[in-house]
Amino acid sequence: MMRIATLLLLVVILPLGGCLKPLPNDPQLLAQFQQRPQNLRLEFTTEQGRQVAYYLPPLQNPDAPPQRIAILYPGINSLALGWLRFINLEDYPNTAYLLIDYPGRGLSAGVMRPEENYRNSLGALKALAEHFGVTQLSASLRLLGHSFGTGAALQFACLRPAERVVLVAPFNDLKQAVRRQSWLLSLLMPSQIDNRLLIRQLLAEPQPPRIIILHGGRDTTLPIAMGRELAQLDPEKIVFHAFAEDDHVDILSRRRKLIFQELNGQVE
């Protein structure tokens, strides 16, 4: 009964913070995605119902199974297609991009459960493999998450090997992040994502991914101290970029070049 009561309270409170409130697609972004004939909308089903992800084939050999896939995870109040304004396929013509929406976002049904966000990544990759008529794709994976999406990226990296994981404006643990917005909400949250534990798990693997963190000094949503704490878990294995003038959102545009260089392993 206590759990049921807590969930009922969440249904009332979380929409106020944007966590459970449905977020429809932006028609302009959807039209932009559809302008390129090779782009593919992937549909699959999870416990939350019908889910939709978006695949941008590489410029080179767009009709063949990709050799490199970058999976991108947006912030909690953002859409997968929001990444379109930052992607330039000409920069890395061998890289394909897979844009993940959470349940309740874009065209995906259901209600987001932070501890289960990995399910949409698994479903999208399976749907893409089926599109190419293979059981499993052999592509190398690179993951990029912003804000809340850093937890989703790290969750998935713990399930499937990734070469590189880029975290932009990350949180240390989800309850601390939520506490900055609502102390009561942080107490009622039934789930927790601790990015520190996830990073430790990744670093303990025989071949851990390259982890890169970018954080802005003017970030008042998730302060730079959170990113710095994650980087200090292993300064020799984690690259940390601090930018004094960047905030939580404009870091994506101000550091777009560096973000995608790190994602593709092409840092000058």
C-alpha positions in Angstrom: 0.0 0.0 0.0 2.8 2.4 0.8 4.4 1.9 -2.6 1.0 2.5 -4.3 0.5 5.7 -2.3 4.0 6.9 -3.3 3.3 6.2 -7.0 0.0 8.1 -6.8 1.8 11.1 -5.3 4.4 10.9 -8.1 1.6 11.0 -10.7 0.5 14.3 -9.2 3.9 15.8 -8.4 6.3 14.7 -11.2 4.5 16.3 -14.0 5.2 19.6 -12.3 8.9 19.0 -12.8 8.4 17.7 -16.4 9.3 14.1 -15.6 6.1 12.4 -16.5 4.4 15.1 -18.6 4.1 13.9 -22.2 6.4 15.8 -24.6 5.1 15.8 -28.2 7.3 16.0 -31.2 8.2 19.3 -32.8 6.6 19.2 -36.3 9.5 21.3 -37.7 12.1 18.8 -36.4 10.1 15.9 -37.7 9.9 17.5 -41.1 13.6 18.2 -41.1 14.3 14.5 -40.3 12.0 13.4 -43.1 13.7 15.7 -45.7 16.6 13.1 -46.1 15.1 10.0 -47.8 17.7 7.7 -46.3 16.7 8.5 -42.7 14.7 5.8 -41.0 12.1 5.9 -38.3 12.4 2.8 -36.1 9.3 1.4 -34.4 9.4 -1.3 -31.7 7.4 -2.4 -28.7 8.4 -2.5 -25.0 6.3 -2.9 -21.8 5.4 0.8 -22.2 3.9 0.2 -25.7 4.9 1.5 -29.1 8.3 3.2 -29.1 9.9 5.3 -31.9 13.6 6.1 -32.4 15.3 7.8 -35.3 18.2 6.5 -37.4 20.5 8.7 -39.6 22.7 6.6 -41.8 26.2 7.7 -42.6 26.9 9.6 -45.8 29.2 6.7 -46.9 27.4 3.5 -47.7 24.0 4.6 -46.2 22.2 1.5 -47.3 24.7 -0.9 -45.7 24.8 -1.9 -42.0 26.8 0.8 -40.3 30.3 0.2 -38.9 30.0 2.9 -36.3 26.9 4.1 -34.5 26.7 7.0 -32.2 23.6 6.8 -29.8 22.4 10.1 -28.5 20.4 10.7 -25.3 18.6 14.0 -24.7 17.9 15.8 -21.4 14.7 15.1 -19.5 12.7 17.9 -21.1 14.2 17.5 -24.6 13.4 15.4 -27.6 15.6 12.9 -29.6 15.1 15.0 -32.8 16.5 18.0 -30.9 19.9 16.6 -31.7 19.4 17.4 -35.4 20.5 21.0 -34.9 23.9 19.7 -33.7 24.6 16.9 -36.1 26.6 17.5 -39.3 26.9 14.2 -41.2 29.7 15.7 -43.4 32.0 16.0 -40.3 32.2 12.3 -39.9 30.8 10.6 -43.0 31.3 7.0 -41.6 29.3 7.7 -38.5 25.6 6.7 -38.2 23.4 8.3 -35.5 20.7 6.7 -33.5 18.5 9.2 -31.6 16.6 7.8 -28.6 13.4 9.1 -27.2 12.2 8.1 -23.7 8.7 6.7 -23.2 6.2 9.5 -23.3 8.5 11.7 -25.5 8.0 12.3 -29.1 6.0 9.5 -30.7 6.8 7.0 -28.0 4.0 5.8 -25.7 4.0 5.2 -22.0 5.6 6.9 -19.0 9.3 7.3 -18.5 10.9 5.2 -15.7 14.5 6.3 -15.3 15.8 2.9 -14.2 14.4 1.3 -17.4 15.6 3.9 -20.0 18.0 1.3 -21.4 15.0 -0.7 -22.9 14.5 1.8 -25.7 18.2 1.6 -26.7 18.0 -2.2 -26.9 14.7 -2.0 -28.8 16.0 0.5 -31.3 19.2 -1.5 -32.0 17.2 -4.7 -32.5 14.8 -2.9 -34.8 17.7 -1.6 -36.8 19.3 -5.0 -37.0 16.0 -6.4 -38.3 15.9 -3.7 -40.9 19.2 -4.9 -42.3 18.2 -8.5 -42.0 20.8 -9.5 -39.3 20.5 -10.9 -35.8 22.8 -8.4 -34.3 24.7 -5.4 -35.6 28.5 -5.6 -35.4 29.0 -1.8 -35.3 31.2 -0.1 -32.7 29.1 2.0 -30.4 29.7 5.5 -29.1 27.3 7.1 -26.6 26.5 10.8 -26.0 24.2 12.0 -23.2 23.2 15.4 -22.0 22.0 16.2 -18.5 19.5 13.4 -17.5 20.6 11.6 -20.7 24.0 11.0 -19.1 22.5 8.4 -16.8 20.8 6.7 -19.7 24.1 6.6 -21.6 26.0 5.1 -18.7 23.2 2.6 -18.0 23.4 1.3 -21.6 27.2 1.3 -21.6 27.0 -1.1 -18.7 24.9 -3.5 -20.8 26.6 -3.2 -24.2 30.3 -2.5 -24.9 30.9 1.0 -26.1 34.2 2.5 -27.3 33.5 6.1 -26.0 31.0 7.7 -23.6 30.6 11.4 -23.7 28.8 13.1 -20.8 27.7 16.7 -21.1 26.6 18.5 -18.0 26.1 15.2 -16.0 24.6 14.6 -12.6 26.3 12.6 -9.9 23.1 10.9 -8.6 19.6 11.4 -9.7 18.1 12.1 -6.3 20.7 14.8 -5.6 19.9 16.3 -9.0 16.1 16.3 -8.3 16.7 17.7 -4.8 17.9 20.9 -6.4 14.4 21.4 -7.9 12.3 19.8 -5.2 13.3 18.3 -1.8 9.9 16.6 -1.4 10.1 15.1 -4.9 13.6 13.7 -4.2 12.2 11.9 -1.1 9.3 10.4 -3.1 11.3 9.2 -6.0 11.0 5.3 -6.2 14.1 5.0 -8.4 17.7 6.1 -8.3 20.4 6.4 -10.9 23.9 6.9 -9.5 26.3 7.8 -12.2 29.2 7.3 -9.8 28.4 3.6 -9.4 27.8 3.2 -13.1 31.2 4.8 -13.9 33.0 2.6 -11.4 31.3 -0.4 -12.9 32.6 0.6 -16.4 36.1 1.3 -15.2 36.3 -2.1 -13.6 35.8 -3.8 -17.0 38.8 -5.4 -18.7 38.4 -3.0 -21.6 36.5 0.1 -20.3 35.2 2.7 -22.7 36.9 6.1 -23.0 34.8 8.5 -20.7 34.8 12.2 -21.5 33.0 14.8 -19.4 32.2 18.4 -20.4 30.7 20.8 -17.9 30.0 24.5 -17.7 30.9 26.8 -14.8 27.7 28.7 -15.1 25.5 25.6 -14.9 22.9 26.3 -12.3 20.8 23.2 -13.1 23.5 20.6 -12.4 26.5 22.4 -11.1 30.0 21.8 -12.4 30.9 20.2 -9.0 28.9 17.2 -10.1 30.9 16.7 -13.3 34.1 17.3 -11.4 33.2 14.7 -8.8 32.6 12.1 -11.5 35.9 12.9 -13.2 37.8 12.5 -9.9 36.7 8.9 -9.7 39.7 8.2 -11.9 41.5 11.3 -13.3 43.8 9.1 -15.4 41.0 7.4 -17.3 38.4 10.1 -17.4 38.9 13.2 -19.5 37.3 16.3 -18.0 36.7 19.6 -19.9 35.6 22.6 -17.8 34.3 25.8 -19.5 33.8 28.7 -17.1 31.5 30.6 -19.4 29.0 27.8 -20.3 25.7 27.1 -18.7 23.6 23.9 -18.7 22.2 24.4 -22.2 24.5 26.6 -24.3 27.4 24.2 -23.7 25.8 22.0 -26.4 26.1 24.8 -29.0 29.3 26.5 -27.8 31.2 23.1 -27.6 29.5 21.3 -30.4 32.7 20.8 -32.3 34.6 19.3 -29.3 31.6 17.1 -28.3 31.5 15.4 -31.7 35.3 15.2 -31.9 35.4 13.4 -28.6 32.4 11.2 -29.7 34.2 10.2 -32.8 37.7 9.9 -31.4 39.0 12.8 -33.5 40.2 15.3 -30.9 42.8 17.6 -32.4 
